[in-house]
């Protein structure tokens, strides 16, 4: 049995990257939940966190997640995936 050559490619780069992007797309909701729960940790007994700061943070995270989802969907979608 001969060992594989150093130049052997087991998966095509395009399909491999698409699979990794799809895996990342599956992890984005979990990442979003963690980011959206961070304002709950801001509460300190000596000095309460400002509500307005938390609301601005939540909307910034929300916009970031939307932009991230659009970027991932464009990276995964190709002309072959689109319906005629």
Helices and strands as residue ranges (DSSP letters): H 13-41, H 51-76
